[in-house]
């Protein structure tokens, strides 16, 4: 039983060292192996957490550069094009300037979307519930479907866990809208049991097709959750759609 639990990844398992001397020796060796595996698990989580910390730092720095450097340049281009249109009064030039202005405006929107993915400023300004609400509104502005329902409980989460919860929803929502053809998406952040964060994204789309494999985004999210001692599950929903759920201790 103990070896079976170890094989399942439950490295906190210990075997009672009792009975014959031979069994006691075996039990002690099994327990030593379990302790070693448990230490390796802790070290791996620590390394993953450090890697995530470095990744988020890099994201902040890139977002800062996009905001401070690219943003002002795009604004200056639009201002210059506007001044040129007012100055020349040439119909053909006016049309060309209008087209350039529209293209730069689109580039500004792309820049804002990249900024939001790199470092959601709304998390610091309005908290997790407000940031997820803003994320849902942003999708609604560019897509007629689906309807998005957001329910976020008020939980005592650390800054790191707030960001993890946001990233989970961000990834789940992106997959539901881009690949699932969903008409409804439900987002819930709650605590089903004391000290456990539960993040659930459920859609009514097409579900998994045969041969489907998780992409880099989901694999990275699973690693991020594992760094906090949690687990990510992904399954087809009934009668259709997909349920993505993360459970993380806090």
C-alpha angles and dihedrals in degrees: 000000000000094000090048091054091048089051088054089057097258094135094167087075118118129188121223108249100220139114126047120010090249092054091047090055091049092047092050091051092047090050091048089052091048091050091050092049090048090053090049090051090053092047092049091050090050092051092047091049090051091048090051091049090053091046092052091047090054090048091053091050093048091046090050091052092049091049098044101035112023097036097058092045092054091047091050092051092052091047091050093048090049091051091049092052092052093046103049105040090201114145096214093045090046090056092049091049091050090053092049090048091052092049093050090047089055090049089052090054090050090050091052092050091050090049091051092052094046098046120358102214090191090073091067094039105043106007131239098308093049093044093051090047089053090048090053092047090051090056092046091055092059101032129048090204143082120040107229122209118195125192118172123178120214103251132170095245128163120241089255094053092046089056092046091051090050092049091049092053091043092054094042093048093047092052093046094051100039102038112016103056088223124178095195132031124186121200120191129176111186147129114250092181132018112283096010125111115210120195115183130181115182129178137179096224132122096293125213119335123214112282093019116158128189115256130228092273095058094041090051090048091052090053091047091053092045089056087066093047093258136121136228124216128189123187143153114267127222126282091001142332136049135285118209113188134175125191117193129173117234 
